[in-house]
Amino acid sequence: MKFSGPKSGRKRDRDAAVGYGGGAVTHPAPSPTNSSSSASVNSRPQGRGLREAFLSWLHRLVAGRGRKVSATEQLTSHNIEQLSVSSAQEPPYGARQRFSLRSNSDSICSYRVSTQSRDSAVSKSSTDFYFRGGNSRRAALDLSDGSQYLSGAAPVREVRSNTSIISAYTLFRTTHRGSHAKIMKARHKRTHERVALKVYNKEQIAAILWQNISKEIRILTMANGVNGIVQMSDSFEDDNQAVVALEDCMGGTLISQMAQKGGQLSERTCVKTVVKPLLEALAWFHSSGIVLRDLKPEHIMFDSTGKLRLVDFFSAAIVGEDSLVSREGTLAYMAPEMVNRPTPEEVFNEVIGNGLSEADFPAYTEKVDIWSLGVIIFEALTGRQPFLAETAEDMRDMQDKTLASHGGLRTSLDSIKMREYMSPCALDFLTSVMRIDPDERPSAEELLDHPWVMSACKAPTPTGWGQDSTESFVSTTTSRQWAARVR
Ligand SMILES: Nc1ncnc2c1ncn2[C@@H]1O[C@H](COP(=O)(O)OP(=O)(O)OP(=O)(O)O)[C@@H](O)[C@H]1O
């Protein structure tokens, strides 16, 4: 398989986000021959075609959204396997078919079904079922674990009219046009609360990524009350648009804070205002099975009191639901194991076209976020991005060369005349984080105990942005002791 390389992360601008190129995925109309199956389906009325039973079940499943479906209508992944395998019109591996189905539902779900073909030599294969309900809504259903839907455990969101959320606000002002959404500042008419409305126009997003919007809303719902994560006060989604009302992070991004401090942060300020709260937020995400995949300074914001708030979970993955195989994020902050990955569209096309399953691609882990954290801290302390390249190949080369060279990161610091400004303890922190081998990177939880973090947080310095100091510091606990503990 050959995949196109990501865009460069050199320029600090919104276009640097990569991995979302390509057009919308098309969903062909169902072929009548697909329905000619001879397999039987358990728990379904006699005499009904498999395809009709399947359609009916899917329809009810989506329409019910979390309501219990009666036992006679249940069609398990085992049945789907039979349906796929016994298809009359067998594609090369027997188990791959695509259905385009109609549904009146306005629910949002996009799921893949992994099937196993008994008749083919391929042990794993995937089938993607796509729904197009109402106005070309795309949704697909994960039948591999239909139980969560059948039992009513699926998250059910209130669906309201677009105007009801928008009309609650006034004084709109667009402040950012991103790759997926527009950010508008506004004020709530009744409470006078200032919000940042994130407005997605689905026409401008590849259909294969629509599910990411619902996922972002879900993650924001999960993060309710969690420190270090932007708080959502309202959300709305329909066929064409999604709007999320977020707390307004009036302190700006890490980039703007660095700019105000002359381009870089002192170590103490960096640890207290960025590293520690970021590690705490990451520890929460990772223990909740969420991998961010697009951690960068533009997504690190601050509220009016200077408290860190992470934003933008469009590219995040939920472990166990999403496969961690495709390339996401921004090249400059991408972990080495992520850089040469295929885009989501490329993975999708491989699955549909070549009989591969997503499970055939090697998966990465939450350690991709730990790498990004290292790059961000390096940048916050030095004002420079440690790795800059135009292409994925160059980036991998640079990561390897920098870290494998004698002196590693120290050499990079020498080259930008920064070594004298970084304490040995800070350098030790960065060196332990920026490892080519993800297994060698400590977890967020472990990093919270790193002497650099511990000692800076004990020191009696101002909280928030307050008065900054240019002083660097060395911890009393040796980094070696910490390293021995986490190994
Ligand atoms: N809650 C918020 N309060 C204030 N500003 C925000 C908020 N959320 C986002 N922003 C601003 O909007 C920018 C883009 O937000 P976000 O990354 O969520 O959207 P996006 O469409 O994914 O943009 P991009 O493609 O640039 O990443 C942020 O970098 C920040 O400057």
PDBQT file of the ligand as one rigid body, heavy atoms in Angstrom, charges set to zero:
ROOT
HETATM    1  N1  LIG A 501     -13.838  27.869  23.530  1.00  0.00    +0.000 N 
HETATM    2  C1  LIG A 501     -13.140  28.721  22.802  1.00  0.00    +0.000 A 
HETATM    3  N2  LIG A 501     -13.004  30.003  23.204  1.00  0.00    +0.000 NA
HETATM    4  C2  LIG A 501     -12.292  30.897  22.488  1.00  0.00    +0.000 A 
HETATM    5  N3  LIG A 501     -11.670  30.604  21.336  1.00  0.00    +0.000 NA
HETATM    6  C3  LIG A 501     -11.762  29.342  20.879  1.00  0.00    +0.000 A 
HETATM    7  C4  LIG A 501     -12.500  28.333  21.576  1.00  0.00    +0.000 A 
HETATM    8  N4  LIG A 501     -12.415  27.173  20.883  1.00  0.00    +0.000 NA
HETATM    9  C5  LIG A 501     -11.657  27.444  19.826  1.00  0.00    +0.000 A 
HETATM   10  N5  LIG A 501     -11.254  28.723  19.791  1.00  0.00    +0.000 N 
HETATM   11  C6  LIG A 501     -10.385  29.383  18.800  1.00  0.00    +0.000 C 
HETATM   12  O1  LIG A 501     -10.646  28.832  17.543  1.00  0.00    +0.000 OA
HETATM   13  C7  LIG A 501      -9.511  28.123  17.057  1.00  0.00    +0.000 C 
HETATM   14  C8  LIG A 501      -9.952  26.891  16.320  1.00  0.00    +0.000 C 
HETATM   15  O2  LIG A 501     -10.700  26.071  17.150  1.00  0.00    +0.000 OA
HETATM   16  P1  LIG A 501     -10.834  24.532  16.820  1.00  0.00    +0.000 P 
HETATM   17  O3  LIG A 501      -9.463  23.970  16.686  1.00  0.00    +0.000 OA
HETATM   18  O4  LIG A 501     -11.737  23.949  17.841  1.00  0.00    +0.000 OA
HETATM   19  O5  LIG A 501     -11.571  24.564  15.393  1.00  0.00    +0.000 OA
HETATM   20  P2  LIG A 501     -11.132  23.881  14.026  1.00  0.00    +0.000 P 
HETATM   21  O6  LIG A 501     -12.167  24.107  13.016  1.00  0.00    +0.000 OA
HETATM   22  O7  LIG A 501     -10.749  22.460  14.303  1.00  0.00    +0.000 OA
HETATM   23  O8  LIG A 501      -9.871  24.744  13.660  1.00  0.00    +0.000 OA
HETATM   24  P3  LIG A 501      -8.460  24.272  13.135  1.00  0.00    +0.000 P 
HETATM   25  O9  LIG A 501      -8.698  23.608  11.833  1.00  0.00    +0.000 OA
HETATM   26  O10 LIG A 501      -7.717  25.568  13.022  1.00  0.00    +0.000 OA
HETATM   27  O11 LIG A 501      -7.893  23.355  14.206  1.00  0.00    +0.000 OA
HETATM   28  C9  LIG A 501      -8.654  27.840  18.292  1.00  0.00    +0.000 C 
HETATM   29  O12 LIG A 501      -7.277  27.681  17.969  1.00  0.00    +0.000 OA
HETATM   30  C10 LIG A 501      -8.917  29.088  19.093  1.00  0.00    +0.000 C 
HETATM   31  O13 LIG A 501      -8.137  30.146  18.598  1.00  0.00    +0.000 OA
ENDROOT
TORSDOF 0
